[in-house]
């Protein structure tokens, strides 16, 4: 899961970084323009000096006046025309700036600096295709011009050519090996190529060159987290927080890393600091507070909303107003709605395990489904299945967010569905361009985006009860069934490993929680230890994430009076083998405030009871939705005290526990709502039709309650 989504480093100078996360050099005419001869005139010399001096002091008004006075007397001085163009550009008069820079280049066609500045403007305005040949010409004329090599990398990334971009950034770094920004940009390109090791190495070099750069240290911490090196991740997060104790990206990253290895030594202070900062922050003014971390540590949906709103505003800013990407109207000349599911996880991943059959069952007389994939490359059975499930599968991994938005526009997409949200590899920037008439968030992220570029969030009445809709920036679509899809065609290994092969005692009652370990908070673990204490001979089976996590949890168990050998760990195995081994579990103990999601439906499909405590936030209500749909209401509790009592009661009544498991398995296999995949497909289609109908009628998005359509969707 993500630490904080994609890299967005701070740009240098006054020019903001683009959606690729690349550090751009500021325009600097005094460095990149060749001095030109001018009329020998003391007054003109003074005006020229004043123009450049004023610009250097950021007095744009003074620089503008000096340039204009100069050009009245000498209207063909390329450097002054170029400086005027840069001033107008920084003032927001982009068309005028481009015209001025074009004129300057015509007057001095061999001036490499002028051409660089012209290409910089074009790249900044999303005209990378026009900038590329000019930058290549700069490098032909001056092969050692490292800023041009760097900017060419920026343009190539924008054009969806990350491998070429990496070559260009690497060339820039070789020309000037002490420039940390070139290595940081190289890391961005390599990460887009999913070359994790080389990307980490490039980012580490950037940090070596700029050890006091807080943003770089935090990004390197994120990179090491993704590379599953928690020690290195914490080292760089700690450097960042030492440099800037208020850097919330580093604080959030460090907290998530500690949660992942179940190191709770600092959790009280970290949690209080993050949540207090979150609630004090003015909307859009704070940066770096991770929505993911917030969802893990808080059961309050207002906290989740605030973190999402801040993060989405910082990541992409306001909705794009680019003329060529303004939202079109939904197609009126056809009955079939074009729906694009956009994800990084069309691979061996929980999202695909859940949604594969739903995509296959969509009624092609109502919807045509497109799969847009920007995730890491993978050759696997699930990837092959997902590619075949869609009417059209498009790999857009090399494209920038803007180009992906343009691709959706060219495909004639009516409804774009983001399956990623704030999760790892996300590119929420795609949706900020508003290239598609309707945009929705669904499945991958259990909460709001906090922004206005998603029209709808698709849910059910359990995960978003009516009283919680105020905590969502999107209009809610309430499906008439469980919102979470499930794949009834999932393969289960024919070979069931023995308890001994799983490292479990032969006769003990097995409690289990195979959620990601960062969902385990100390309050939850303490509850489990009290349950173990009241059920002699029972054991707890957890997912093994790292040796650090094992050691920490065994130590925490002993501190709570439970022998460490009662804690057992399940290794990562392929999904078919994982499903087969679930039969050794007697009772799943769910987590709070972030429930089991895919892991809960896996257990229920295999007939394993899941005991949950219903939370307040979306993430804490998913297991309740699944259990209610399976007829497992007695497994839903409202408080941790009730949760513990119910767990002990069930553990002491094995016949009842077995009967509940048998009932759940029968309900799942006979099409109870969480496993009625055909019904869910029809519900999603009804949602897309309802969205499109409102849009075609000129009505704004509004909450859509489809629960009344439950009977109709059974057909």
Secondary structure, 3 states (H helix, E strand, C coil): CCCCCCCCCCCCCCCCCCCCCCCCCCCCHHHHCCCCCCCCCHHHHHHHHHHHHHHHCCCHHHHHHHHHHHHHHCCCCHHHHHHHHHHHHHCCCHHHHHHHHHHHHHHCCCCHHHHHHHHHHHHHCCCHHHHHHHHHHHHHHCCCCHHHHHHHHHHHHHCCCHHHHHHHHHHHHHHCCCCHHHHHHHHHHHHHCCCHHHHHHHHHHHHHHCCCCHHHHHHHHHHHHHCCCHHHHHHHHHHHHHHCCCCHHHHHHHHHHHHHCCCCCCHHHHHHHHHHHHHHCCCCCCCCCCHHHHHHHCCCHHHHHHHHHHHHHHHHCCCCCCHHHCCCCCCCCCCCEEEEEEECCCCCCHHHHHHHHHHHHCCCCCEEEEEEECCCCCCCHHHHHHHHHCCEEEECCCCCHHHHHHHHHHCCCCEEEECCCCCCCCCCHHHHCCCCCEEEECCCCCCCCCCCCCCEEEECCCCCCHHHHHHCCCEEEECCCCCCCCCCCCCCCCCCCCCCCCCCCCCCCEEEECCCHHHCCHHHHHHHHHHHHHCCCCEEEEECCCHHHHHHHHHHHHHCCCCHHHEEEECCCCHHHHHHHHHHCCEEECCCCCCCCHHHHHHHHCCCCEEEECCCCHHHCHHHHHHHHCCCHHHEECCHHHHHHHHHHHHCCHHHHHHHHHHHHHHHHCCCHHHCHHHHHHHHHHHHHHHHHHHHCCCCCCCEECHHHCCHHHC
